[in-house]
Amino acid sequence: DAKTTQPNSMESNEEEPVHLPCNHSTISGTDYIHWYRQLPSQGPEYVIHGLTSNVNNRMASLAIAEDRKSSTLILHRATLRDAAVYYCILRDPNTGNQFYFGTGTSLTVIP
Amino acid sequence: DSGVTQTPKHLITATGQRVTLRCSPRSGDLSVYWYQQSLDQGLQFLIQYYNGEERAKGNILERFSAQQFPDLHSELNLSSLELGDSALYFCASSGGTSGRDEQYFGPGTRLTVT
């Protein structure tokens, strides 16, 4: 299972942008980069995913480095409801697509 | 609401016992995944089923087994329970097995073994 490295924790002020980094230096050409988040006492929730190009959706943006060895999840305006653990995950369609969660980044949003 | 349902929400049982956790995937989803989340191990992938067949195995103990039925719901059976099996058990579903597929997680079953 391909590994990802994320900071254990980050803080952000409310209504400011947040950049959550993820390193995945051993990524293979077929790995998709997925981001999920887990709010307290809930199951993980899909945020965004991409393969090579940057992606945007209503929740966030995903910036993928040109060599794909790192990526950044961008929350454009953090709200208190964004306080969660954010997981960066690589999915390899050649090995069943199961997720291997790391420790994730615990995001604290300061009012 | 992800559309994935899990029952029961909470389960308290004694060591040595056997329990069954149930998961109903989102309508139309063929893949079901089971995960265990404990305080010291984080979220661990256990097993995946696709349209009734086992597709992948992760860190699943031999005391644990699962199956997916023709109506696509899945059950995770945990036997000879130990204190260390106390954890949150999540089920997730996805439409297929592509690397692009998003997984939708249920609310979890909290198992406490005493």
Boltz contact constraints between the chains, C-beta under 6 A:
constraints:
  - contact:
      token1: [A, 32]
      token2: [B, 99]
      max_distance: 6.0
  - contact:
      token1: [A, 32]
      token2: [B, 100]
      max_distance: 6.0
  - contact:
      token1: [A, 43]
      token2: [B, 90]
      max_distance: 6.0
  - contact:
      token1: [A, 43]
      token2: [B, 105]
      max_distance: 6.0
  - contact:
      token1: [A, 43]
      token2: [B, 106]
      max_distance: 6.0
  - contact:
      token1: [A, 43]
      token2: [B, 107]
      max_distance: 6.0
  - contact:
      token1: [A, 43]
      token2: [B, 108]
      max_distance: 6.0
  - contact:
      token1: [A, 44]
      token2: [B, 105]
      max_distance: 6.0
  - contact:
      token1: [A, 46]
      token2: [B, 102]
      max_distance: 6.0
  - contact:
      token1: [A, 91]
      token2: [B, 99]
      max_distance: 6.0
  - contact:
      token1: [A, 93]
      token2: [B, 98]
      max_distance: 6.0
  - contact:
      token1: [A, 93]
      token2: [B, 99]
      max_distance: 6.0
  - contact:
      token1: [A, 96]
      token2: [B, 48]
      max_distance: 6.0
  - contact:
      token1: [A, 96]
      token2: [B, 55]
      max_distance: 6.0
  - contact:
      token1: [A, 96]
      token2: [B, 56]
      max_distance: 6.0
  - contact:
      token1: [A, 97]
      token2: [B, 97]
      max_distance: 6.0
  - contact:
      token1: [A, 97]
      token2: [B, 99]
      max_distance: 6.0
  - contact:
      token1: [A, 98]
      token2: [B, 45]
      max_distance: 6.0
  - contact:
      token1: [A, 98]
      token2: [B, 48]
      max_distance: 6.0
  - contact:
      token1: [A, 98]
      token2: [B, 56]
      max_distance: 6.0
  - contact:
      token1: [A, 99]
      token2: [B, 45]
      max_distance: 6.0
  - contact:
      token1: [A, 101]
      token2: [B, 43]
      max_distance: 6.0
